Amino acid sequence: MEKSTTLLIIGSFHAAAVPAVNVVATAQALACMYASLIGHGVDGGRRLLEPASVVEATSLHFEGIDEVALAPIKLGFGYSLSQDGDTMGGNPMAFGYASLGGMIGYADPSKCLAVAVLCNRMKGGRGKRSPDRLVSDLIREKLSNAES
């Protein structure tokens, strides 16, 4: 087994807090985490953070070029903030984090929506055919049709 693969299955890696690297979750659990930040929370109102803390965490704290992806980015404390044309739909209230290979978790409080798209294989590059974009666009299309 390769060293990089071994790292992903050992408990100490799962227990560590490695920013932007080691979320280990199902799509359902990740979407549930985002749902617990908005609206009425989950399971009868349980919330991960107080509403005021979510407002602070999702307020703009940095806007500039992501030095890894070499792309424009808006950041709160721990969350990317939605921008025009992104997978989160460009709604200024939406927040989350996209990862490599078409994976994303986000919340859109204006629609009381939490989404997680996870893939079992990473692929280079993103674009209009990436899994997160396809699923998010489909969700927005269905919501738009339901509102009409």
C-alpha positions as CSV (number, residue, x, y, z in Angstrom):
1,M,0.0,0.0,0.0
2,E,1.3,3.5,-0.9
3,K,2.3,5.8,2.0
4,S,-0.3,8.4,0.9
5,T,-3.1,5.7,1.0
6,T,-1.9,4.4,4.4
7,L,-2.2,7.9,5.8
8,L,-5.8,8.2,4.9
9,I,-6.9,5.0,6.8
10,I,-5.0,5.5,10.1
11,G,-7.0,6.8,13.1
12,S,-4.6,9.5,14.0
13,F,-5.1,11.2,10.7
14,H,-8.9,11.1,11.1
15,A,-8.6,12.5,14.6
16,A,-6.3,15.4,13.5
17,A,-7.5,18.8,12.3
18,V,-5.8,19.3,9.0
19,P,-7.4,22.4,7.4
20,A,-8.9,21.8,3.9
21,V,-7.6,18.2,3.8
22,N,-9.2,15.6,6.1
23,V,-12.9,15.7,6.3
24,V,-14.0,12.1,6.6
25,A,-17.8,12.0,6.2
26,T,-20.6,10.7,4.1
27,A,-22.5,13.1,1.8
28,Q,-25.5,12.8,4.1
29,A,-23.4,13.7,7.2
30,L,-21.8,16.6,5.5
31,A,-25.1,18.0,4.3
32,C,-26.5,17.5,7.8
33,M,-23.6,19.5,9.2
34,Y,-24.4,22.4,6.9
35,A,-28.1,22.1,7.6
36,S,-27.3,22.4,11.3
37,L,-25.9,25.9,10.6
38,I,-29.0,27.4,9.0
39,G,-32.7,27.7,9.3
40,H,-34.2,25.7,12.2
41,G,-31.2,23.4,12.4
42,V,-31.6,19.6,12.4
43,D,-33.5,17.1,14.5
44,G,-35.9,19.4,16.2
45,G,-33.8,22.5,16.1
46,R,-30.3,21.4,17.1
47,R,-27.7,23.9,15.7
48,L,-24.0,23.5,15.5
49,L,-23.4,27.2,16.0
50,E,-25.5,30.1,17.3
51,P,-27.0,32.2,14.5
52,A,-24.8,35.1,15.4
53,S,-21.7,32.9,15.2
54,V,-22.8,31.8,11.7
55,V,-23.2,35.4,10.6
56,E,-19.6,36.2,11.8
57,A,-18.2,33.0,10.3
58,T,-19.8,33.8,6.9
59,S,-19.0,37.5,6.8
60,L,-16.4,38.6,4.2
61,H,-13.0,38.5,5.8
62,F,-10.8,38.1,2.7
63,E,-11.2,38.7,-0.9
64,G,-8.5,38.1,-3.4
65,I,-6.6,35.4,-5.3
66,D,-6.4,31.9,-3.9
67,E,-2.7,31.3,-4.2
68,V,-3.2,27.5,-4.6
69,A,-6.0,27.5,-7.1
70,L,-4.9,30.8,-8.7
71,A,-8.5,31.9,-8.8
72,P,-10.6,34.7,-7.2
73,I,-12.0,33.7,-3.8
74,K,-14.1,35.3,-1.0
75,L,-13.6,33.8,2.4
76,G,-15.3,34.0,5.8
77,F,-13.9,32.3,8.8
78,G,-13.6,28.7,7.6
79,Y,-16.0,29.0,4.7
80,S,-15.8,30.1,1.1
81,L,-18.5,32.6,0.3
82,S,-20.5,32.3,-2.9
83,Q,-19.5,34.3,-6.0
84,D,-21.2,34.8,-9.4
85,G,-21.0,31.6,-11.5
86,D,-19.8,29.3,-8.8
87,T,-21.2,25.9,-7.8
88,M,-23.1,27.5,-4.8
89,G,-25.2,29.5,-7.3
90,G,-23.8,33.0,-6.8
91,N,-26.2,33.7,-3.9
92,P,-24.3,36.1,-1.6
93,M,-25.8,34.3,1.4
94,A,-24.5,30.8,0.4
95,F,-21.3,29.5,2.0
96,G,-19.4,26.2,2.1
97,Y,-16.3,24.7,0.6
98,A,-15.4,23.1,-2.6
99,S,-12.7,20.5,-2.8
100,L,-10.7,18.9,-5.5
101,G,-12.3,16.6,-8.0
102,G,-15.8,18.0,-8.0
103,M,-16.7,17.6,-4.3
104,I,-18.5,20.3,-2.3
105,G,-20.5,21.0,0.8
106,Y,-22.5,24.2,1.2
107,A,-25.5,25.9,2.7
108,D,-27.8,28.4,1.1
109,P,-29.8,30.0,4.0
110,S,-32.1,31.9,1.6
111,K,-33.4,28.6,0.2
112,C,-33.0,26.7,3.5
113,L,-30.8,24.3,1.5
114,A,-27.8,22.2,2.4
115,V,-26.0,20.2,-0.2
116,A,-23.1,17.8,-0.2
117,V,-21.6,16.1,-3.2
118,L,-18.8,13.7,-2.6
119,C,-16.9,11.5,-5.2
120,N,-15.1,8.3,-4.7
121,R,-12.4,9.3,-7.2
122,M,-10.6,12.6,-7.5
123,K,-10.1,14.0,-11.0
124,G,-8.0,17.0,-12.1
125,G,-9.7,20.2,-12.9
126,R,-13.2,21.5,-12.5
127,G,-15.6,22.9,-15.0
128,K,-19.2,22.7,-16.2
129,R,-19.1,18.9,-16.1
130,S,-17.8,18.4,-12.6
131,P,-20.0,16.4,-10.3
132,D,-20.6,19.3,-7.9
133,R,-21.6,21.6,-10.7
134,L,-24.0,19.1,-12.3
135,V,-25.7,18.2,-9.0
136,S,-26.0,21.8,-7.8
137,D,-27.3,23.0,-11.1
138,L,-29.9,20.2,-11.1
139,I,-31.0,21.1,-7.6
140,R,-31.4,24.8,-8.5
141,E,-33.3,23.9,-11.6
142,K,-35.8,21.7,-9.6
143,L,-36.2,24.4,-7.0
144,S,-36.8,27.1,-9.6
145,N,-39.4,24.9,-11.3
146,A,-41.1,24.2,-8.0
147,E,-41.3,28.0,-7.3
148,S,-42.9,28.7,-10.7
